[in-house]
Amino acid sequence: MRNRRGIVRGDLAEERLAWQDKDYKVLILPIEEAMPDDSVTQLIALFRKRSVMPMPDIARALAPRSSRSLFRDLSALGYLSSYSHTGRYYTLRSIPQFDADGLWRFEGIGFSRDGTLLATALRLVETAEAGRTQRELQLRLGVRVHNPLLELVERKQLRREVVEDEYVYVAGARARAAEQLERRRVRPEASVSVTLELEVLLEVIHATRLPVLDAQTLAARLSARGVRASAGEVTAVLTRHGLEKKLRGRPSQRSPR
């Protein structure tokens, strides 16, 4: 029988198969431009060594692969870019251990389960019981949030109202915004708990070297630590302990923002 040669595609359509009828010898040849089988494995191994990296470092470690190829594999694995540092840093979605606010910091680099700073700011404002001020959000995220908040207001995804001489950002939905503002304006000074009173006093001690120290600043710093306190509650504690007059020597001259 005369030998014949042909090409047959297998189930994966990723191989070329050449054979000879006489002895059934099989030769498997990779298709040109096929992605190496271990490319994703290499990427996973790299992130096991370094949890967070900028793209230039990833590209150098896996050279000579193209950025397009790297992003394809990152997308297949699931990745996040940092909300801080202008999004320069990357990690795999399986790596971060997010806190209750969906945030994770690695060596000063911030990541959010929402991905971008804009999406993160939107969620943190919408889910806050009494909305959030710019200072509260900035202390919580560790980055400037003025521009993202303004953009969200311009898009009508958020609203803002002046409460106690400071803008409070609330949800874009009217009913939710009203609920948040109502909670923000409540001043339960007479019912400040002993626990909250101690938290306020400790924060005063820790923040004594700040150039500006007032009830709003203290409330924002407490909020960043996960302690809910209104400026009114903080003022009540300061007044009770005779600290309000001492802090007046360093007034806060601010316009609403």
Buried (B, 14 or more C-beta within 10 A) or exposed (E): EEEEEEEEEEEEEEBBEEBEEEEEEEEEEEEEEEEEEEBBEEBBEBBEEEBBBBBEBBBEBBEEBEEEBBBBBBEEBEBBBBBBEEEEBBBBEEBBEEEEBBBBBBEEBBBBBBBBBBBBBBBBBBEBEBBBBBBBBBBBBBBEBEEBBBBBBEEEBBBBBEBBEBBBBBBBBEEBBBBBBEBBBEEEBEEBEEEBBEBBBEBBEEEEEEEEBBBBBBBBBBBBEEBBBBBBBBBBBBEBEEBBEEBEEEEBEEEBE
